[in-house]
């Protein structure tokens, strides 16, 4: 079992940057695939980025590629989402999530992930 707590959300102007953090409890963080998802008002939760256990491979949805970077520090039990060149359409509650194993497009699916944080609000003003 792993507990996740996000932080770092807030208000940022369009074109600005923000770094989200997700701290995990437990000593088995390095065994989990980690993902970031977001949910805007009135919309379904959607995939943003994912990272494999050792951080060797990362994935990002098309709309954030080149702007957002996911990374992890297994020694600190933390996964990050660096958000650059933020756009108003990035406004959402951002969630981190963990799963012991995923493969292929399953790593991009909300239903794959078993453990979720409480979310952190990101608002990008135009």
N, C-alpha and C positions, 0 to 999 in steps of 0.2 A: 504494500500500500504506500502511496506517496501523496502528500498534501502539497498544494501549489498556492503561492501567494504572489499576485502581480503587483507591480508598483511602477511609477514613472509616468503615468498618464497626466494629462493636463490640457491646457489651451496653448495652441501654437498658431502663428500666422502662416498663411500659405507661403510655401517656399522654405519654411523653417525646418528644424530638426528636433527630434525627441528620441530618447532611448527608453524602451520599456524593459523591465527586468521581471523575471519570474523565479522566485526562490522555492526550492523543493526541500521538503523534509525527508529524512531517512538516509540510509547509507547506500542505497541502490540506485541513485540518480543516474549513474553512468550506464545502467542497463536499459534505460527507457529511451525510446524515440520521443522527441518533443515537437510540438507544433504550436503555432500561433494562429488563432482564428479571430474574426471580428463579426460584430452584429450591429448594423445600423437600425434606427427606428423603423419598424414596419417591414423589415427585411429578415430573411433567414440568415442564420449564422453561416459564414463562409470561410474557406481556407485562405490563409495568407502565406504562411511559410512553414517549412518543417526541416528538421535536422536529425541526422542519424546519431547513433549512440556515441561514436567517437568524434563527431563533428566533421568527419571526412567528406560527407555529402550533404548538400543543402538543396532545397527546392523552394520556389516562390511562384505565386500566381502571376499571370502575365501583367496584371495592372500595377504591380509593385516592383517588378523586376527592374533592376538598375537604380532603384530608390531605397528599398528596404533590404536589410541584411540580417539574417538570423545567425546567431552564434551561441556557443555554450562554453561554460567553464566547469568541467566536472569536479575540479577540486573545490569549487565554491558552491556546487549544487545549484547552479543558476544558468538559465537560458535568457538570452537577450534578443530584442528586436530593435535594431537601429533604423529609425525612420528619417530619411532625408527627403528634401524637395516635397514636403507634405502638400497635399491638395485637399480642398474642402470635402471631396468625396471620400477621403480617408477617415472622416469623422465616424466614430463607432465606439462601442465597448469592445475592448480587445481582451481576449482570453488566451491563456496558455493551457496546454493540454499534454497529457502523457499517455503512452501506450507501451506495453512491453515489447510488442513486435508489430510491424506493419511492412507491407511490401507493395511496390508499384503504386498504382493510383489509390490504393487503400490508404496510403499515408496522407492523402489529401481529403479524406472523407471524415466529416464530423462524427459519423457513427462508429468509426474505428476506435476513437479515443475513449478511454475509460475513466481517466482522472482529469478533473477540470479545476481551474482556479475560479475566483469570484468575479474576475474581470476588472479592468481599469478603463476609465473613460478617456478617450482622446477626441478633442475638438479642434478642428482646423478652421480658422477664420479666413475669409476672403478679403 
